[in-house]
């Protein structure tokens, strides 16, 4: 997530003191980042998911039938798959996903391991075949899984080739997402 990386750079370069909050004016409004231990926490708008009928071509594009299909106001389709293996092993038809009337497709399932849920995000129509870790998707996944699992402290794993762990805390119309960063250059 670009906001997470930007906040990290501001602290690491000494432009902000370690205890200072990073504040960003964005198209989504004011976004803030704070440091707690070795995690950076973002305060973002929640993007609730509303159930919708399966769009024509979705099942063929995914090669599997989701148990739930919904959409958020960003135009992301959220498809719950039967299990973690189905998410991790998915080889979608990216050309077919690009032709769907959505911004991107998030596939997700409950995890059987150390995470609460797993996910992947595809937006080939936007030039992003698969995003490594997607903060905006977790603004929907956090409330989605909080409701299903009955708790507000969650840990997700975006199972792309690079992958990444995201901590999530839904808070009304906001979501707090925690992530870690590393300077590589």
Secondary structure, 3 states (H helix, E strand, C coil): CHHHHHHHHHHHCCCCCCCCCEEEEECCEEEEEEEECCEEEEEEECCCCEECCCCCCHHHHHCCCCCEEEECCCCEEEEECCCHHHHHCCCCCHHHHHCCCCCEEEEEEECCCCCCEEEEEEEHHHCEEEECCCHHHHHHHHHHHHHHHCCCCEEEEECCCCCEEEEEEEECCEEEEEECCCCCC
